[in-house]
Amino acid sequence: MDSPTTDLDAVWKALGDPTRRAILDALRHGRASTGQLAAAFPGLSRFAVMKHIGVLHDAGLVVSRKEGRQKWNYLNAVPLRRVYERWVSRYEDQWAGSLLGLQRLAESQNGSAMPVETIELSAQVIQTEIRIDASPETVYGLFFERPNDWFYESEESRKTQTTKIENRIGGLFYLETTRPEGPPDLNVIGTITMLKPNRKIRLRGDCTMPSAFVANMTIAFEADGAGTRVSVEHRMAGEFDADLPAGFEEGWQDGLQKLKTLCEQSG
């Protein structure tokens, strides 16, 4: 049985605001009273800071204890650990550690030979669904067997590009692009990390994004009367433009509509 995502949704929401992330940065160095945190943000009213602390508290990222007349706030790393364990595999952890080590080495160098760029990271959740007049077995089967007929791509790209999905744990969801000379180019959208035949799959990958980006994509196939309700939950985190989530949402909606047409015509 899948673990509930409600608590993690609250964590993502709390982390989505730069002021709340700054409060967590302040608490990373030790406890702080509400007054101290308010003083650290002179551009905000005490009420606004308290409201931000309340959101962090509701998400479990901050715990508070009252000592005398002072209310002390502490960073609670447990929800962050839960996010980490949900999103990062043991092998990705090794890569992340190596990259962080490289960053620390670069930052330790004197002079301007190795400049370090600071980027703003974001998190977003996209959810969409559709009902298809076909059985879960049919929809699930055509999802894997004919991805080139439903995956969101332009008509121009279809002339040289084929979409493929390998129906197995560790299988790749990838684009194969033919070239005039030599072998085709391969671009991996994601890797299958969970497989429940005719019910649910989960993919993890960078969706061919060139930036520091990772996404968890869960596709569920649920019987709905004589048909199937297909739902997509696309969680993304990292470096991306503000309009990217809308683009992914449009892509999934287009793909699900094409999958619906494919399944109902095949039936």
Buried (B, 14 or more C-beta within 10 A) or exposed (E): EEEEBEEBEBBBBBBBEEBBBBBBEBBEEEBBBBEEBBEBBEEBEEEEBBEBBEBBBEBBBBBBEEEEEEBBBEBBEEBBEBBEEEBBEEEEEEEEEEEEEEEEEEEEEEEEEEEEEEEEEBBBBBEBBBBBBBBBEBBBBBBBEBBBBBBBBEEEEEEEBBBBBEBEEEBBBBBBEEEEEEEEEEEEBBBBBEBEEBEBBBBBBBBEBEEEBBBBBBBBBBEBEEBBBBBBBBBBBBBBEEEBBEEBBEBBBBBBBBBBEBBBEBE
